């Protein structure tokens, strides 16, 4: 073993990830640690729904209140809630889950300008990530559904990752619910008028997601999906 490799091994033993990050080949240990921690913690949480949306939404905003309501009602229907662990919609969802006495999971990401984990995550269900792609695996692998509220690029990334994985049959189908028809209608119209019109997707791909406006509609879609297919994906 070279002196450099010995230094990296010591860094791994001491959990000095900054040192490991300086070597591409040795980053695999940091990646492995994030996967292992995620798998170990999340494999025990039971049925959960992942909620996504903007980190910039303030508590007085209607979308914040809607996310809180959806999360609360999910817990009353036997689901825990998984979020990205930060502020905005994520905080609202964790708050609703906490209020409902359900499991409140936060998959936080280390970013230079945001984000700090919100206070409504269960203390034993907060996981911090450096790598977006590891975090996204956890969102999908341990979710019984996605509820997507208004958000930005990160929300779109998570939405289209899930749609792509289901479309290509890399994972089993689960409900993807877009909340607030007015917000999403422009995107959906573009998908139909451009992607579908040019045969870049199939008509049946439009069935991979549904649009709703209210918390009750979102919960009903998830419950209806599982009553119809009698499935428990990922478990």
N, C-alpha and C positions, 0 to 999 in steps of 0.2 A: 504494500500500500504506500502510495506517495505521501509526501508531507501535506500536500493540499487535500488529499482524500482523508487523511487522519484529522485534519482541522475541521473538515465538513462533518465527519463522524462525531467529533466532540460537540459540534454545534447542534447536531441532531439530538444527541443525548441530553443536552442542556436546553432543548427547545428554542435555540437561537435561530429563528426562521429567517431573520434578515441576512445572516451569514450564508444560509443555505440558498437563498434566492439569488445570490451572486453567481451560482453555478447552475447552468441549465440542466445538466444531467442529474444533479443531486436534488433538484426541486421535486423529484418524484416522491421523496420522503415526506415533504410538506403536503403534497397532493394526497398521498396515502393517508396521512394523519387526519385530513379533513374528511375524506370518505369514511374512514373507520369511525370517527366520532359521530358523524351524521348517521351512519347505518346503525350504530349501537344505540343511540338515543331515540331515533325515530322509529325503529322497528318495534318499539314497545308502546307507541302512542295510540294505536287503534285507529278507527275510521276518522279521517279529517278532510276538510275542504280547504284548499289554498285560495286566499283572497289577494288580489292585486289592485294597485291603483297608485295615484300620485302621492309622492312624499311631500308635496308642497301645499296640499290642502290643509286649511286651518280648521280648528274645532268648531267654529261657528258656521262652516260651509255645509250646505245640504248634502253633499256627497260624503262628508265625514260622518254625519248623522245617519245616513243611509247605510254606510259600511258597518257602523256600530250596531244598527238594527239587524242587518243580515247576519252578522256574527252571533249576536245574541240568540236569534231564532234558530240558527244552525245548532247551537248547543242544546236547545230545547227539543231538537229532533235527533239527538244522539251523536252529533258530529263534534269533533274538535276543530280548531281553526289554526291554520298555518299562514304566517305572513312573512314579509321580508324583514320584520323586526324593527323598522325605523319609525319615523313620524308620519303624519298625514293619514292616508287611508289605512296604512299598516297599523298605526297606533289605534285608530278607531276600531279596527277589526279585533285587535287583541283586547281592547277595552270591553267590547261587546261580549267576547268569549269569557273574559274574566267576570263580568257582571252576571253572565248566565251560569257560572259555576262549571264551565267546560274547560277542556284542555286548550291552553293558549301558547302556541309555539312561535318562536321568532328565529328566523334564519338571517342573521345580521351580516352585512358585508362591510368590510373596511374600505372606506372611500376618503379621498383627500378633503372634500368639502361637505360631505354628509356620509355617514349618518350615525347617530347615537341610538342605541337600543332603547325602545320605549319601556315605560315602567309597568306595563300591563302583561308582560310575558311571564309565564311561570318560571320560577328561578331555575328549575331543573330542565327547562325546555328551551333555553337560549343557546344557540350555537353561532359562533362567529367564523366567518369565512374570508379568505383573501381572494379566492377564485370564483368568478361568476359561474363558470360552467359546472363546478362541483355543487354549488348552491342550487342551480337549476335542476340538477339530477334529483336533489332532495325534494324540491317542490313537486316534481312529477311522480317520483317513485312512491311517495307516501300520501298521495292525495286521492280522494274519491271523487273529486271534482274541482273545477276552477271557477271562481266567481271574479269577473274582471270589471272593475269600476273605472271611471275616467282616469287616464294617466298619460304619461309621456312615452319616450323611447324605451325605457326599461319595461314598462307595462306591455308595450307592443312586442318587445323581444320575447317576453315570457308567454304571451298569448300565441304568437306564431310558432314558437318552439313546440308548444303543446299540440297545436293543430297539425303541424308537420309530422310529429311523432305518431299521432293517431292515423293520419292520412297514409303514411308509409307502413303502417302496421308494425311499428317498432315497439309500441306499447298497446295495451288494450284500450278500447274506447271508454271514455268517461265524459260526463256532462261538462261543457264549457259554456258558461252563461255570461253574456255581455250585458251589463246593467246601465241603463239610460239610453234609450233608443235614439234620442236626439243627438247625443254625443257621438254615437257610433254609426249613425246612418250614412254619413258621407263616405266613410271607409267601406262600408258594406256595398254601397252603390258603385264605388270604384271597382271593387272586387268583381261585381257582376258585369259592369259595363266594359271592363278592360280585361281582367284575368280570364273570366269565363268566356267573354266574347271572342277572345283570341285563342281559346282552347288550351290555355295554360293550366286550368284546373277543370275538373269534371263537375257537372251539375250536382252530383251527390255530395261533393265536398262542402257545399253550402249547408248541409245538414250536420256538419261537425260542430256547429255552435248555434246558440239561440239568443235572441234579444228579449229583454224584459225591462220593466220600469220600476218595479217595486220589490221590496224584500220578500213579501209573500209569494210573488211570482217566481222569484229565484229559488226559494226553498221548494216550491211545488215542482219545478222542473227537475231538481235533483232527486226528490222523492219519487217522482213519476218514472224517472230513468231506471232507478234500482228496483222499483216494483215491476217494471216491464221486463227487465233482463235478468232479474234475480242474480245479479253479479255482485261480488265484493272484490274489485280489482286491487291487486297488490297485497292481498291478505289470503 
